[in-house]
Amino acid sequence: MNRRKALQGALAAAAGGIALPSLDGSWAMAQDKSLVATHFGGPYQVLKDIIATPFKQAGLGDVTYNVEFSGAAIGKMQTQKDSPSFDVALLSRSFAIRAQNAGLVSKIEKASLSEAEHLVPDATPAAGWGAAMILDTFDLMVDKNQIKTPVESWLDLWKPEFEGKIMLPAASNPATVFFIACVAKAVAGEAKSPKAIDEAFARLKALKKSVRSYYSDALQPTQLIERGEIATAPQFGIRIANQSKKVPNVVKVTPKEGVVAIPYDLCITVNSTKQDLARTYINFTMRKDVQANLVSSLLATPVRKDVDIAPDIKALVTTEFSKIWFADEELMATKQKEWLDRYMREVQS
């Protein structure tokens, strides 16, 4: 084989990503710049245009997506630990913590992400299980046609005009722990101590007479408020924002005591062979322009404060960072069963 044919063969092999013979007789593998990530499906399909396409155009690599909800992704990470079918998983934070505790994810040091300095505190947790791509929040959804007086506080739920018009999350709904925490913070200024939780439960027991029903599926309050059957419900901010686009009289209220942040974290599977590329991908999602596109498409809260948001979108998205607080999710994970059992006994029953 002459030099020209050898070079042509090497280039063809490199293009196909196959092993190449080196000059000393050893074998080297052409660099594989393809990455598999997960998202939650539905509206998250836009990640292909918002992230994957510009990522490829920047010469960083090819990204393909698998649709996996957090629980299913964790299951696959456990059964495929030695040879994962995806490199980066999008997980709600409680599942991300479980993944770390099970040894399923690689640690991400904040210093390894060049965009980290621009992020809101706690977007990259100190324990390093992942980094938030976006934030959801847990706000109040209110029908302005039924409730004429502006709602400003979580404690407004106890006002007489709400009697019989409230829908609360059920004990079977894991999001109920966020609601309990928000009430505790509203009545006691914090959501950790037993005293604060006791006070929250005392208030919630007194609210029972005003509650029309309890929901286990987050779609239920959205349907009932659209039909005018309820006037308010604690609800995920992204869901409220998307409902407001269709039904303008249904609005999101960020109570003055604040709302809990619900991060959706990007985590790297521990035995992925694309560790560096996965970190590049995560860092890319934090770029200012990418965050702006995520906000406008998903109506989510960005993980950085300097994002330019159009006025019509800003009206729908929770961006008052002084009112967004991060829960101690590791503590809440240990208290979840206790709180939900108590909620069933004292509030929902």
N, C-alpha and C positions, 0 to 999 in steps of 0.2 A: 504494500500500500504506500503510495507516495504521500508527501506532506500535504498536498492540496486535498486529496481524498480523505485523509485522516482528519483534517480540519473540518471538512464538510460533514463528516460522520459525527464528529463531536458536537457540532452546532445543532444538528438534527436531534441527537440524543438529549442535549440540554433542553431543547424546545419541548421534548416529550417528557421531561422530568425523570429520565432513567439514569441508571448508574453509568458513570464515565470512567474509562481507564485512565489512570494518571501516568505521568512519564516514568515513575519509578515502579510501575506495575501494580500499585495498590488501586483500590476502587473508591470513588467519591460519589456521593449522591448530589445531583443538581438541586439547588435550593428550591423548596416547595413553598410558595407564597400564597397558598390557599388556606382559608380559615373557615370553620363552621361555627356559627353562633346560634343562639336560640332567642326567640321572642314569644310573646303571648298570643300571637295571631290577631285576627280582626283588624282594628285600626293600626296595629303595630306592623302591618305589612309595609307601611310607608318607610320603614327602616331601609328597605332595599334602595329607595331613591335618595333618602336623606343621608345614609351612611355608606352603604356598600358601593354605590356608583361613584361618589367623589373619592372614596378610599382607593378604588381602583384607578381612577383618573390621576390621582396623586402618585401612582406607581408604588403604592404600599402593599397591594395584594388583592386577591379575589376573596370576597365574602359571600357565603351562601348561608341561608337561614333554615333552621328547623323550628316548627311550632311546638312549644312545650310549655305547659303551665308549671309553676314552681314545684308542686308535688310530684308530677310525672318526671320532671327533669332530675330531681333528687333521686328518684327510683332508678333511673337509667345511670346516673353517676355512681350509684352503689353497685349495680349489676355489671357495669362496664368499666369499673375503676381502672383496670389494667390497660384497657384499650378503648378509651372514650369515643363516642360517636360525634361529639362536639367539643370544641375547644373553649368556648366562652358561653356561660349560661346566664340568662337574665332571671333573677330570682327576687321575690319580695324578701325584705331583710330578715324576717324571722326564719325563713327557709335557708337563707345564706348563712346564718349563725349555725343552724343545724348541720349544714354542709361542712363548715369548718370543724365543728366538734366531732364529726365523723371522719375527718381527715380526707375529705373529698376535693378540697380546693387548695390552690397554691396561695401563699401569702403575698399580698400586694403592698409593698412599702410606698407610702405617700411620696417619698423622695424620688421614686422611680417614674413618676408621672409629671411631665413638665407643666401641664395645665393645672396641677393641684393647687398652686398658690392662689388661683382665682376662685376656688370653690367655697361654698358656704361651709361653716364648721360642721363636722360630722358626716359630710358627704363621703369622705374616705375614713372609715372607722379605724381607730388606732390598732385594733386587733388584726386588721389586714385581711379580712375574708373576701373583700371585693371593693368596688367603688360605685357609687350611685350614678346611674345614667340620667335619671330624672327623679322628681319627687311627686308623689301624690300627697294629698292632705285629707284630713277628716273634718269636714265643715258642717254647717247647717244648710239644708235645702229648704227654701221658703217660698210659698205661693203668695205673691204680693196682692193678688186679687182677693184673697181671704184675710190676710193679715195686713191691715192698713198702717199700723204703728211700726216704725222701723225696728227691726230686731238687732240688738247690739251685743247681747251677752248669752252665754249658755244658760244662765239663770232665768232668762226670759221665758224659757219653756214652762216655768211654773206659773206664768200669768194666766188669769182666767180665760182670756180669749183663745188659748190653745186647747182648752179642755175638750177631749173627744176628737181632736184633730191631729194627734201626734202618732207617728209610727217610729218605734225604736228597734234597733237590731236585736235579734233573738240570742239566747244563750248558745244556740248551735252555730252561731256566726262568729268566727274567730275575730272579726273586726270589732266585736263588742268590747274587747279589752281596750281598744283605742277610745271608745266612748266613755268607759268608766274612768280612764286616765284623764280625759278632757274635763269631765265633771269634777274629779278630785282636784285638778289644778285650778278650776274655777272657784271652788268653795274653800280650798285650803292653801292655794298658792304653789302646791307641788303634788306630785303623783306617785311618791315612793313610800312614804311612811304608812304604817298601819292606821294611824290616826286619820290621815287624809282619806284613805280608802274607806274607813268606817263612816266618815262624814259624807262621802259621796254616796254610799249605799243608803244612808238615812234619807238623803235628799231624793234618791231614786225611788225608794219605797213610797215617799209622799207623792211622787209623780204618777204612780200607777193609775189613779182614777182618771187621769187625762189622756191615757194611752189608748188608742183605738186598737192597735194590733202590733205584732212583732214580726220582723222579717229575717229570714235566713238567707235569702237570695237578694243581692243588692239591686236587682232589676225590679223587685216588687214595689219599693217606695216610689221609684221613678214612674211606674205605671199608675199608681194610685194618685199621686199628686197631679199628674197630667189629666186625670179624670175628675179632679176636684174632690176626691174622697178623703184626702188628708191635706193639711196645710203646711206641715213641716216634718222633717226627718233628718237625723244625722246621716251623712252620706259622704262617699268619696268625692273629693273635689273634681276629679276628671269627669266623673259621671254627671255631676251637677252642671259643669261647664258645657258639656255636650248637649244636655237637656235644655239649657238656657238658649242655645243657638236655635233650637226648634220651637221652644215655648218661652218667649221672653218674660212672661210674668213669673216664671219659676227662676229664682235667683240664688246665688251662693252668698251666704253671709259668713264672714270671718269674725267670730266673736272677739270682743276686746281682750278676753283672757288668753286668746291664742288658740291655735289648732296644731295638732300633732302631725309631724312630717311622717310620710310613709315612703321610704326610699325603695326604689327598684334597682338592685345592685347587679353589676356585671362581675361575674366570678370566673376564674380560670380553673378548669378541671386539672386536678393535680398531676395526672400523667399525660396531659396533652404534650405532643412533640413540638408545639408552636408557642412556647411560653413567651418569647420575645415579641412575636407577631401579635399575640393576644394582648399584651400590654400596649403595643402600638395602637391596636384597635380601640381599647378602652380609653386611652388618652385622646384619640381622635374624636370620640363621642363627646368629650368635654370642651371641644373647641367652641369659641363664641358663636361662629356662624352655624355650626351643627346644632348647638343648643337652641338658637333662635328658631331653626326649622322644626325641631322637636316640639317646642312650645306651640308654634302656630298650627302644627298638624295634630298633635295629641291633646292640646290644651292642658298640658302638664306644667308643673312648676319647674323652672330650670335649676340646675345645681350650682349656678354661678350668678352673682348679683348684677353683673355688667351687661347682661343680654339686652339687646334692643328689641322691644316688643311693640307691635302696632297698637294704637289706642283701643281699637275694637276687640283685639285679642286680650289685651291687658285687663279689660273690664271683666273677662271671664276667668282669668287665671289668678290663683293666689300668689301674689308677689310681695306682700308686706312681710319681709323676712323678720322684722321685729316681732311679728305675731306667730311665727312658725317655730315650734320647738321640737326637739328630737327626744323621743322617749328612751328610757333605759331598757332596750329591747331584750337584753339578756336577763334582766330582772323580771320583765313581763313574761318572758318565756317560762320562767320557773313558777310564776304566779297564775298563769293563764287558767289552768284547770281549777284552781281554788276560786278565782274570781268568777269564772263562768258558772261553776256549781252554785256559788252563793247568789249570783244573779238570777239563776233559775228558781232557787228557793224563795228569795226575798223580793224579787222584782217581777219576774215574768209569771210566776205561779198565781 
